[in-house]
Every structure is written in structure tokens, then in C-alpha cells.
Amino acid sequence: MPYDESVPPTRRRRSLLAATALVAVCLTAAGCGAGDIGGGTRAEPRPGGGGTSAPPPSKSAPAPERTKTSAPPTPAAKPSKPAGGGTGGPLAGKTVVIDPGHNPNNHLHTGEINRQVDIGTTHKECDTTGTSTNSGYAEARFTLDVSHRLRTLLQKQGAKVVLTYDDDRAYGPCVDERARIGNEARADAVVSVHADGSAVGNRGFHVILPASVRGGKADTSKIVEPSRDLGTRIAGFFVRDTGSAPSNYVGGNSGLDTRKDLGGLNLSTVPKVFIECGNMRDPKDAALLTSAGWRQKAAQGIADGISSYLKG
């Protein structure tokens, strides 16, 4: 769940045909040519002390299943520093920034994450708590796990990978800093990893693209088209690698959504997208999101989309 608020989307009837068509288009066109959904939960201090109105995130993810493709997370360097890669392979010389949505400890720092920051066109909260499954598996734990797997896959192809943070901060980073990390790294591509928190029955993934925005510190004019290319390729490969269908409640079954209210996109000067991998509040989607084997497939789909985009 991205860290900015949004208007609740209307439900649409799911169409698996759209998923099939999306894959076909991407594979036919060599990976397709050429938009934060569900809103983050604003942390509200409870009367008399700490805590928030959002479900407190669990400290650890469910025990991962043993699969041939699952790779346990490995320790990483401090935020904003590259972690390996760049020495050889098809993505040598390319820099990818991975932005794990939210922070598992945000709910303990309500004052800090509720602080307003400038996103160019307006001001928004520094960050939000994110969502969780009904069993307590926090979105922030999910995003870190998928980001670790994604990092490993990209490094194997020679890319230099930077994480905006790696569970080594008390809270945040704020949305403006997340954008700044990608900009300062001069990233060839940035992907912010999330999971949504919507109504039961709302299922599937969607990729959020930046809208054309210009105001204050925000100017997306140079990244709108390349970000659409990046997002379209990720959507196509995500269908292929995970078997999940595009969202049945956002994007008209296209798997794509364009937004202009997200600081992480508005302040980016390099190609960037968000991906909502599924709905943590739907039992069927939650069963996927809590599966280590499926999370590996999700990371593979994102990695394949990024690789396709970077290879051109």
C-alpha cells in the first residue's frame, strides 16, 4: 500500500482474458513498447501513548516454504549505497533503485511519519504505516522480502542495485527522500514495491505510473513515457511469472494505473513506477503474498520487466 492517500477505487469485474492479452502483447513486442494505490494508513496516536489505529505489523514474516527458487534475504549495506553488481552480465553498467514500501517500525513513530513534506504540488505525510494481512503479516515485511529477492536477481545480471533502506532505520524514509535517493543515484530504473489493502474480493496486481505533473519541485515531463514503458513491461512479465491477473478493481483490468498525487513519483527525475503486488486484505491474495514461493515469482516478474526495459 503506497504511503499517500487515494480515493477508493470502484470494483470492476475481473477478466482473465485481459491478463492473457497483456502477456501476449508484451511477448510479441519483445516485452511491450512505448502508474502509492489504496492509500497508506495515516498513523494516529492512540489516547494515552504509543501505537496507531492501523494493525501493528508483525515483527517477522511467516516461515517461508522450502522452494528451489526461494532465496533467503542477505544483509545489505546502509541505505543509498550500491550492493554489488555492475561487473558483468547483460545489465552491467545499469543502476536500479529498489524502494521497499513503508517501514516495519513506522507505527512506533507516529509524530515523525505524520510530519508534512513537500511533494511539489502539495504537502503529504512523510510516510504511513502500510497495511497487513488479517493474520498480521505486515506490508513492510513483505516489501523487504520481495526487494531482497529482486536485488539478488538483478545483481546476477550485473546491475548495480541500491535500496532506499534495508530495515536499518527507525522509521521512513520520507517520500521525498525516497525519490531523492533514486535521483541522486542517477538510476536507470526505480521500482517501489508495495501490497494493497482493499476490500475482500478485490484481487490482482497493478503497476502505478506517474502522470504528467509540473508544479513546485515536481516535473515529470521527462519521465512519463519511459516510466510507462517500464511499467508496461513489468506488468506483462508479472502476469507471465506469477500467474496472477491484473487488478479487478483498479485500472480497468489493464494492470496499469496513472496517478498524480504520489510524492515518490512526482519528485522523481528518473523513470519510476510503483507495483501493488496484490491485496493483503483478500484471503486468496493474502495466501499468495504470504507464500515464499510466490514472492520469489513476484520478484522474478519484476526483475524480468526491468531487464526487458533496460535492454531496450
Number of C-alpha atoms within 10 A of each C-alpha: 33 32 29 23 19 15 8 13 13 11 15 14 11 19 15 15 11 17 23 16 14 26 21 16 16 21 15 10 12 13 25 25 15 13 26 31 30 24 21 24 22 22 24 18 17 11 8 6 7 13 18 20 13 18 19 20 24 18 13 13 19 15 9 14 12 11 11 8 14 16 18 13 15 11 10 18 15 16 17 20 17 19 19 18 22 21 14 13 14 15 23 17 14 21 25 27 28 29 27 27 36 32 27 26 19 27 27 18 20 22 14 18 24 19 13 14 18 17 25 20 19 15 13 22 23 25 30 32 36 32 31 26 24 13 15 17 23 27 31 29 23 26 25 26 22 26 28 22 23 26 26 21 20 29 22 18 19 20 28 24 25 27 28 23 25 19 20 11 14 12 23 24 22 24 27 23 17 26 26 19 24 30 19 12 18 17 21 19 23 30 28 27 30 32 33 30 25 21 15 13 16 26 28 24 30 31 33 32 30 30 23 17 19 15 12 12 14 20 20 23 14 13 21 23 17 20 28 25 23 30 32 29 31 32 30 28 26 32 24 23 18 20 15 20 26 32 31 23 23 25 20 18 24 22 30 23 22 17 17 18 21 29 29 26 35 28 28 27 21 24 27 31 30 31 30 26 31 27 30 33 22 20 16 16 22 20 12 19 23 21 17 24 19 22 25 25 23 27 26 24 24 31 23 24 24 26 24 20 24 17 9 12
